C-alpha cells in the first residue's frame, strides 16, 4: 500500500509540473493547427497546383500494383500532399519561433558591461605607455605616481 501511495504521489507531482501542462497544451493546439494546414494544402494549394498541371488531381496520382479491383496502390500524390503539409507547418513554426525570439530579445535589456579599468598609463616625462601600477618608467627611469 505504501508503494502505491508513493507511485501515485510521484505521478501527481509529475503531472502538475508546469512544463508537462505546457507540453499538453502545445500538443492540443498543434493538432488543431495541423488540421488548418492540412485544409490549406488540400483545399487551396493542391487545387491551384492541379490547375497549373492541367487539371490533374494529386490524389489520383498512384501506381497500381497488380491487377483487379483490390490491387494495392502506391499513392504518391497523397505523399506529395503530406510533404507540402510538413513544409508549410515547418515554415509557420519557424516564423513563430523567430518572432518570439525577436520579441524576447527586445524585452530583455542586456546590461551594458562596465568598461574595464585601464591597465596602462602614459609616462608624463617620455610619453611611453607603462603599466598602471608602475612607480618608475622602464623607458626613461623617471619616478611616476
C-alpha positions in Angstrom: 0.0 0.0 0.0 2.9 2.4 0.9 4.4 1.9 -2.6 1.1 2.6 -4.3 0.7 6.0 -2.5 4.3 6.8 -3.4 3.8 5.9 -7.0 0.6 7.9 -7.4 2.1 10.9 -5.4 5.0 10.8 -7.7 2.7 10.6 -10.8 0.7 13.6 -9.5 3.8 15.6 -8.9 5.0 14.8 -12.5 1.6 15.8 -14.0 1.4 19.0 -12.0 4.7 20.3 -13.3 4.3 23.4 -15.4 6.2 22.1 -18.4 4.1 19.0 -18.7 0.9 21.0 -18.8 2.5 23.4 -21.3 3.5 20.4 -23.4 -0.1 19.1 -23.3 -1.5 22.5 -24.4 1.1 22.6 -27.1 0.2 19.2 -28.4 -3.5 20.1 -28.4 -3.0 23.4 -30.2 -0.6 21.8 -32.6 -3.1 19.1 -33.5 -5.8 21.7 -34.2 -3.3 23.8 -36.2 -2.3 20.7 -38.2 -6.0 20.5 -39.4 -5.8 24.1 -40.6 -2.6 23.4 -42.5 -4.0 20.2 -44.0 -7.1 22.1 -45.1 -4.9 24.8 -46.6 -2.9 22.3 -48.6 -5.8 20.0 -49.6 -8.4 22.7 -50.3 -6.3 25.6 -51.6 -2.7 24.7 -52.6 -3.3 21.4 -54.3 -6.3 22.6 -56.5 -4.0 25.5 -57.6 -1.2 23.1 -58.5 -3.7 20.9 -60.3 -4.9 23.9 -62.3 -1.3 24.6 -63.2 -0.7 21.0 -64.2 -3.8 20.8 -66.5 -6.4 19.7 -64.0 -4.6 16.7 -62.7 -5.8 15.7 -59.2 -2.9 14.8 -56.9 -5.0 12.3 -55.0 -5.3 10.3 -58.3 -1.5 10.1 -58.7 -0.8 6.5 -57.9 0.9 3.4 -59.2 -1.3 0.3 -59.3 0.5 -2.9 -58.1 -1.1 -5.9 -59.6 -4.4 -6.5 -61.3 -8.0 -6.5 -60.3 -10.2 -4.2 -58.3 -8.4 -5.0 -55.0 -4.9 -4.4 -56.3 -2.6 -2.5 -54.0 -1.6 1.1 -54.9 1.3 3.4 -54.2 -0.4 6.7 -53.6 2.5 9.1 -54.3 0.1 12.0 -54.9 -1.0 11.8 -51.2 2.6 11.6 -50.2 3.3 14.9 -52.1 0.4 16.4 -50.2 1.9 15.2 -46.9 5.3 16.7 -47.8 3.6 20.1 -48.6 1.8 19.9 -45.3 5.1 19.3 -43.5 6.9 22.1 -45.3 4.1 24.6 -44.6 3.9 23.6 -41.0 7.7 23.8 -40.6 7.7 27.2 -42.2 5.0 28.6 -39.9 6.7 27.2 -36.8 10.0 28.7 -38.0 8.2 32.1 -38.4 6.6 31.8 -35.0 9.8 30.9 -33.2 11.7 33.7 -35.0 9.0 36.2 -33.9 9.0 35.0 -30.3 12.8 35.2 -30.2 12.8 38.7 -31.6 10.3 39.9 -29.0 12.2 38.1 -26.2 15.4 39.8 -27.4 13.8 43.2 -27.3 12.1 42.6 -24.0 15.3 41.6 -22.2 17.6 44.5 -22.0 21.1 43.4 -21.9 23.2 45.0 -19.3 26.0 47.1 -20.6 29.3 45.8 -19.3 31.2 48.4 -17.4 34.4 49.3 -19.3 37.4 47.5 -17.9 39.7 49.6 -15.8 42.7 50.7 -17.9 45.8 48.5 -17.5 48.2 51.1 -18.8 49.0 54.8 -18.4 51.3 57.3 -20.1 54.6 58.3 -18.6 54.4 62.1 -18.0 58.1 62.5 -19.0 58.7 60.4 -22.0 55.1 59.8 -23.1 55.7 56.0 -23.2 52.9 53.6 -22.3 53.6 51.9 -18.9 51.7 49.6 -16.5 49.1 51.5 -14.4 50.7 50.3 -11.2 54.3 51.2 -12.2 56.2 53.6 -9.9 59.2 54.0 -12.3 59.1 54.3 -16.0 61.0 51.4 -17.6 61.9 53.6 -20.6 63.2 56.8 -19.1 63.6 55.6 -15.5 61.7 58.6 -14.1 59.6 58.2 -11.0 55.9 58.3 -11.8 52.9 58.5 -9.4 
